[in-house]
Amino acid sequence: MLLAGTISSRRRAEVVTIEQDECGPPPWRPLRRVVTGDGGGWSSYASSDVGVRRRARWRGAVSRVIVVRARPELTIAPSGRRVDVLVRARVYFGGAGVELQVFRAAAWRTVATTRLVRLGAGGQFAQSSAEFGAPRGHGTYRVVLPNASAAPCYVGAASAPLKL
């Protein structure tokens, strides 16, 4: 994501601080500093794999807040007589509800629900997992982490479809 703006003085070589507020404490913190160019313009790339709020600060002035939404990564895989679910993100989702859905009659329908458990770290990501009993019947399935389960750091997500 490209963040960009112009300071009111339109002067070159002014320092603008990009600030970030991640999910939870501590609140606003400096993320990086950029220097204005001709006409007082500045730009900075800023990506995130967790929901954040960002703003720019120049002297005493603060820009409007930009909200960046992120989705956790969900995978679904058959494993014998069950379906395994893995959620990877920057935070654990232990206790959060997930839904197993099947695509029937041109719509996704929930066929089972369960709770995620904390699995442990996988590299730089926190991992949470769950399992469902083998679904009845063949079809196309997916797992959904609803918005309410993903909040406040993420928005809801769905796995890629899986044909069983």
Backbone bond lengths (Angstrom), bond angles and torsions (degrees), N, CA, C in turn:
res aa  C-N    CA-C-N  psi(-1)  N-CA   C-N-CA  omega(-1)  CA-C   N-CA-C  phi
1 M - - - 1.443 - - 1.522 107.82 -
2 L 1.301 115.74 133.69 1.459 121.17 178.62 1.526 109.24 -98.72
3 L 1.323 115.93 122.82 1.457 122.07 172.93 1.516 107.05 -100.79
4 A 1.310 117.94 138.90 1.459 120.68 -179.15 1.523 109.77 -153.52
5 G 1.317 115.08 156.03 1.453 120.11 178.67 1.508 110.98 -171.18
6 T 1.309 115.23 -177.04 1.461 122.72 178.64 1.518 107.61 -138.78
7 I 1.321 116.69 134.07 1.465 119.71 177.90 1.521 109.29 -81.22
8 S 1.318 116.73 155.21 1.461 121.62 -173.10 1.526 113.69 -66.39
9 S 1.332 118.12 -29.12 1.468 119.42 -179.59 1.525 111.94 -75.62
10 R 1.329 115.92 -17.67 1.466 123.22 -178.36 1.528 112.88 60.60
11 R 1.327 116.00 22.75 1.469 119.77 -179.12 1.518 111.67 -88.97
12 R 1.288 114.57 151.29 1.457 124.58 177.13 1.539 108.76 -83.43
13 A 1.344 116.34 154.79 1.470 124.39 173.11 1.528 113.80 67.62
14 E 1.323 117.07 26.28 1.468 121.17 173.01 1.533 108.33 -92.86
15 V 1.319 116.56 147.00 1.471 120.93 -179.40 1.526 109.80 -94.42
16 V 1.330 114.91 126.79 1.464 122.87 175.53 1.529 106.59 -114.19
17 T 1.320 116.16 131.39 1.462 120.87 179.40 1.519 109.37 -102.08
18 I 1.331 116.59 125.31 1.458 121.52 173.75 1.528 106.14 -87.99
19 E 1.333 116.48 124.68 1.456 121.47 -179.23 1.520 110.10 -111.33
20 Q 1.320 115.11 152.05 1.455 120.96 -177.62 1.517 110.48 -133.94
21 D 1.314 115.43 142.78 1.461 122.71 173.66 1.516 106.35 -124.33
22 E 1.334 116.77 103.63 1.456 121.05 178.34 1.514 109.29 -81.47
23 C 1.276 113.88 173.80 1.461 120.62 178.33 1.524 109.53 -60.76
24 G 1.306 117.42 115.70 1.456 120.96 177.36 1.507 113.55 88.44
25 P 1.335 116.80 177.59 1.465 121.19 -176.76 1.516 110.99 -66.68
26 P 1.299 120.30 158.10 1.458 125.14 -6.92 1.523 110.21 -78.62
27 P 1.350 116.55 160.02 1.466 118.39 178.37 1.519 110.74 -72.23
28 W 1.277 118.22 -162.47 1.464 126.03 -171.86 1.525 113.61 -31.84
29 R 1.329 113.79 129.06 1.466 120.67 176.81 1.525 108.76 -139.94
30 P 1.339 117.13 151.62 1.464 119.36 177.75 1.534 110.08 -65.51
31 L 1.310 116.53 136.02 1.459 122.21 177.65 1.521 110.18 -103.00
32 R 1.328 116.17 -47.81 1.474 121.30 177.03 1.512 109.83 -163.47
33 R 1.302 114.91 163.98 1.460 121.58 177.06 1.520 108.73 -114.86
34 V 1.320 115.48 139.83 1.461 121.40 176.21 1.519 108.08 -126.61
35 V 1.316 115.83 155.79 1.467 121.53 -179.20 1.517 108.01 -111.17
36 T 1.326 115.58 136.15 1.464 120.15 -178.82 1.525 111.04 -71.65
37 G 1.312 114.14 151.21 1.462 121.92 176.49 1.517 109.87 -103.61
38 D 1.325 115.40 -160.67 1.466 121.11 178.57 1.521 110.25 -55.62
39 G 1.303 116.89 134.97 1.457 121.97 179.34 1.519 113.80 77.72
40 G 1.338 118.20 5.87 1.460 121.45 177.47 1.517 114.88 80.73
41 G 1.323 116.50 11.48 1.465 119.67 -179.83 1.518 112.15 -80.35
42 W 1.316 115.91 150.96 1.460 122.14 177.22 1.524 108.55 -144.67
43 S 1.336 115.70 158.78 1.461 120.47 174.52 1.525 108.86 -152.83
44 S 1.321 114.93 155.05 1.454 121.19 -179.16 1.524 108.91 -158.25
45 Y 1.319 116.75 135.45 1.453 120.40 172.95 1.520 108.69 -81.16
46 A 1.310 116.27 141.94 1.462 120.42 -179.18 1.521 108.61 -150.25
47 S 1.307 116.45 107.64 1.460 119.65 176.31 1.525 108.58 -111.96
48 S 1.313 115.38 163.62 1.460 119.35 -179.86 1.515 109.11 -156.94
49 D 1.319 116.33 145.58 1.454 119.80 175.07 1.529 110.72 -109.11
50 V 1.317 115.87 19.95 1.454 123.06 171.99 1.527 106.75 -141.91
51 G 1.318 117.27 152.41 1.454 119.87 179.42 1.522 111.22 -62.94
52 V 1.318 116.68 133.00 1.462 121.63 -179.42 1.522 109.73 -141.83
53 R 1.321 113.64 164.44 1.465 121.05 168.72 1.518 105.49 -116.70
54 R 1.330 116.74 142.20 1.458 120.70 179.70 1.524 109.16 -132.50
55 R 1.341 113.52 152.54 1.463 120.77 175.36 1.521 107.85 -154.25
56 A 1.327 115.58 164.77 1.464 121.65 177.72 1.527 108.45 -112.81
57 R 1.341 115.23 142.02 1.458 120.70 178.81 1.529 108.17 -124.90
58 W 1.328 115.20 129.90 1.456 121.77 174.02 1.521 107.22 -134.34
59 R 1.325 114.41 117.13 1.467 121.31 -173.60 1.522 108.18 52.90
60 G 1.321 119.98 -121.69 1.467 121.11 -178.99 1.513 113.96 -93.76
61 A 1.339 116.91 -2.92 1.469 120.60 -175.91 1.528 111.14 -91.41
62 V 1.330 114.73 142.15 1.462 120.89 178.34 1.521 108.10 -125.79
63 S 1.338 116.31 136.37 1.469 121.26 179.64 1.523 110.74 -74.91
64 R 1.306 114.98 174.18 1.464 118.56 172.25 1.524 107.95 -67.84
65 V 1.314 116.53 157.98 1.463 122.41 -177.80 1.527 109.65 -85.58
66 I 1.320 115.16 137.91 1.458 122.29 174.77 1.522 107.18 -111.29
67 V 1.326 116.47 129.76 1.457 121.21 179.67 1.527 108.59 -99.88
68 V 1.324 116.08 128.11 1.459 122.29 177.09 1.522 107.21 -110.04
69 R 1.304 116.50 119.80 1.465 121.84 -179.40 1.529 109.63 -95.51
70 A 1.312 116.64 147.47 1.457 121.38 177.81 1.524 109.00 -136.64
71 R 1.315 115.08 153.66 1.459 121.53 177.79 1.521 109.02 -117.25
72 P 1.322 117.27 140.48 1.465 118.80 174.30 1.531 109.46 -71.90
73 E 1.309 115.99 161.90 1.463 121.60 177.59 1.531 108.94 -89.46
74 L 1.326 117.23 125.59 1.467 122.75 178.36 1.516 109.29 -116.57
75 T 1.325 116.58 131.67 1.457 120.32 174.01 1.525 108.29 -126.39
76 I 1.318 115.09 149.91 1.458 122.62 179.98 1.525 106.60 -131.81
77 A 1.337 115.88 137.05 1.461 119.67 -178.97 1.523 109.82 -148.25
78 P 1.341 117.34 138.92 1.458 119.62 175.40 1.527 109.42 -72.02
79 S 1.317 116.22 145.71 1.459 121.51 179.19 1.528 108.27 -148.69
80 G 1.321 115.94 89.56 1.462 119.91 -177.50 1.511 111.54 63.63
81 R 1.332 115.66 -120.03 1.468 120.82 -178.49 1.525 112.42 -96.14
82 R 1.307 116.02 25.48 1.472 118.95 178.99 1.528 109.85 -145.93
83 V 1.312 114.06 172.82 1.462 122.54 175.09 1.517 106.51 -120.90
84 D 1.324 116.48 123.34 1.458 121.70 179.76 1.519 110.96 -95.23
85 V 1.337 115.16 143.83 1.462 122.65 -179.68 1.529 108.07 -123.44
86 L 1.316 116.34 136.71 1.463 121.60 175.80 1.524 108.11 -129.86
87 V 1.335 116.33 130.08 1.463 122.25 177.32 1.523 107.19 -117.57
88 R 1.329 116.26 125.26 1.461 121.64 178.53 1.519 108.73 -118.68
89 A 1.342 114.73 132.36 1.462 120.98 -178.85 1.526 108.22 -162.05
90 R 1.315 117.08 -172.00 1.468 121.52 175.80 1.524 112.30 -85.72
91 V 1.325 116.51 -10.76 1.464 121.49 178.85 1.524 108.89 -129.80
92 Y 1.327 116.42 157.30 1.461 121.41 175.52 1.519 109.67 -81.37
93 F 1.318 116.09 150.51 1.459 122.34 177.81 1.524 111.53 -116.46
94 G 1.328 117.50 27.91 1.464 121.04 179.01 1.520 110.88 -54.26
95 G 1.321 116.88 127.50 1.460 122.21 -179.65 1.513 114.22 90.87
96 A 1.319 117.81 -13.36 1.466 120.83 -179.69 1.523 109.96 -74.21
97 G 1.307 116.22 144.76 1.462 121.28 -179.67 1.512 112.54 -83.73
98 V 1.347 116.20 141.37 1.465 122.95 173.14 1.516 108.28 -127.96
99 E 1.323 114.98 155.30 1.464 120.99 -177.68 1.515 110.69 -121.26
100 L 1.324 116.98 137.12 1.455 122.47 170.38 1.519 106.24 -94.64
101 Q 1.322 116.23 125.43 1.458 120.34 -177.45 1.522 110.43 -122.85
102 V 1.328 115.89 149.93 1.454 122.66 176.22 1.526 107.80 -120.64
103 F 1.335 116.53 146.45 1.462 121.48 179.44 1.531 107.99 -93.87
104 R 1.329 116.12 110.43 1.465 122.39 179.86 1.513 109.04 -141.33
105 A 1.320 115.66 142.76 1.465 121.71 177.61 1.527 111.26 52.67
106 A 1.338 116.31 44.24 1.466 123.92 175.26 1.525 114.26 64.07
107 A 1.348 116.93 24.67 1.463 119.68 178.74 1.534 109.89 -152.01
108 W 1.338 115.21 154.27 1.466 120.65 174.68 1.513 108.40 -84.45
109 R 1.345 116.24 131.76 1.454 122.12 -179.58 1.530 109.53 -126.87
110 T 1.325 116.51 133.46 1.455 121.46 179.43 1.525 109.35 -74.24
111 V 1.348 115.79 127.63 1.464 120.55 179.88 1.528 112.18 -113.24
112 A 1.337 117.36 -16.45 1.462 120.82 178.54 1.527 109.34 -161.48
113 T 1.325 115.54 153.19 1.465 120.94 174.85 1.521 108.28 -132.66
114 T 1.322 115.71 153.99 1.455 121.48 175.49 1.516 108.54 -156.78
115 R 1.328 115.94 178.37 1.465 121.85 179.69 1.519 109.91 -111.72
116 L 1.318 114.96 144.35 1.458 121.16 176.81 1.523 110.01 -78.71
117 V 1.322 116.07 152.23 1.460 122.30 173.51 1.526 107.73 -121.74
118 R 1.303 114.62 151.31 1.460 121.12 179.21 1.530 108.57 -71.09
119 L 1.326 116.48 123.64 1.455 121.35 -176.24 1.517 111.87 -98.16
120 G 1.306 118.02 -39.35 1.460 122.19 -176.66 1.509 109.70 132.05
121 A 1.314 115.51 177.03 1.461 120.63 -176.88 1.521 110.51 -82.06
122 G 1.302 115.09 147.27 1.461 123.46 173.73 1.509 106.71 -130.86
123 G 1.327 117.21 92.37 1.456 119.91 -173.09 1.512 108.57 69.99
124 Q 1.306 117.08 -128.69 1.462 121.03 -178.60 1.526 112.45 -90.20
125 F 1.325 117.74 2.31 1.451 120.62 -176.39 1.522 111.99 -107.65
126 A 1.330 115.12 148.20 1.457 122.18 171.29 1.527 106.70 -84.37
127 Q 1.315 117.08 141.04 1.458 120.66 -178.87 1.524 110.22 -121.38
128 S 1.321 114.81 136.91 1.454 122.28 175.23 1.527 106.25 -126.93
129 S 1.329 116.41 149.69 1.464 118.30 -176.60 1.522 111.09 -140.07
130 A 1.324 113.82 165.85 1.459 121.89 175.52 1.515 107.29 -158.04
131 E 1.314 115.48 166.58 1.458 119.15 173.97 1.516 109.38 -141.18
132 F 1.321 113.90 148.16 1.456 122.12 176.07 1.513 107.50 -118.13
133 G 1.324 117.06 149.20 1.458 120.37 171.23 1.517 108.66 -63.58
134 A 1.324 116.56 157.81 1.469 120.52 -179.21 1.527 110.02 -55.71
135 P 1.318 116.80 129.65 1.469 119.86 179.43 1.526 111.00 -64.39
136 R 1.316 115.83 150.47 1.464 121.24 176.11 1.515 108.71 -82.41
137 G 1.274 116.41 124.68 1.459 120.93 176.31 1.511 113.33 86.27
138 H 1.308 113.24 156.75 1.459 120.12 177.63 1.515 109.30 -81.19
139 G 1.314 115.82 156.40 1.452 120.14 178.00 1.509 111.06 162.43
140 T 1.306 114.68 -172.03 1.456 121.95 178.42 1.527 107.82 -104.57
141 Y 1.333 115.04 124.82 1.460 121.91 -175.48 1.527 110.71 -120.48
142 R 1.312 114.89 158.94 1.463 121.97 172.04 1.521 108.10 -151.63
143 V 1.331 115.51 164.24 1.459 121.23 174.51 1.517 107.58 -114.46
144 V 1.333 116.65 137.88 1.461 122.82 -178.69 1.525 109.71 -121.12
145 L 1.310 115.13 131.72 1.467 122.27 169.08 1.530 104.80 -102.01
146 P 1.345 117.89 104.85 1.471 120.38 -175.87 1.535 112.15 -64.20
147 N 1.316 115.38 159.50 1.473 120.90 178.29 1.522 111.84 -51.86
148 A 1.323 117.29 -43.13 1.468 120.56 -177.71 1.527 111.33 -62.61
149 S 1.319 117.81 -33.98 1.465 121.37 179.12 1.524 111.92 -78.04
150 A 1.326 116.91 -29.10 1.462 121.34 -176.81 1.528 112.41 -84.25
151 A 1.314 117.56 -25.26 1.464 122.18 -176.26 1.527 110.88 -65.17
152 P 1.296 119.59 154.57 1.456 127.66 4.76 1.529 113.94 -94.94
153 C 1.320 118.40 -8.79 1.468 120.60 -174.02 1.520 114.12 -84.22
154 Y 1.307 117.39 -20.78 1.462 121.61 -175.54 1.518 110.18 -135.25
155 V 1.318 115.40 170.59 1.458 121.68 169.29 1.524 106.62 -108.62
156 G 1.306 116.45 162.22 1.453 121.71 -176.74 1.517 112.80 -57.03
157 A 1.332 114.99 159.61 1.454 120.52 -177.82 1.513 109.29 -149.02
158 A 1.335 115.42 162.16 1.463 122.34 176.67 1.524 108.46 -131.85
159 S 1.319 115.10 147.22 1.463 119.60 176.15 1.523 109.14 -75.14
160 A 1.308 115.93 168.74 1.453 120.50 170.87 1.532 107.36 -66.74
161 P 1.325 118.87 150.61 1.464 120.61 179.10 1.529 111.37 -65.55
162 L 1.334 115.44 149.71 1.456 122.61 179.64 1.521 107.87 -130.33
163 K 1.349 116.89 124.78 1.468 120.58 177.66 1.520 109.06 -89.69
164 L 1.320 115.15 126.08 1.472 121.59 177.85 1.518 109.68 -118.77
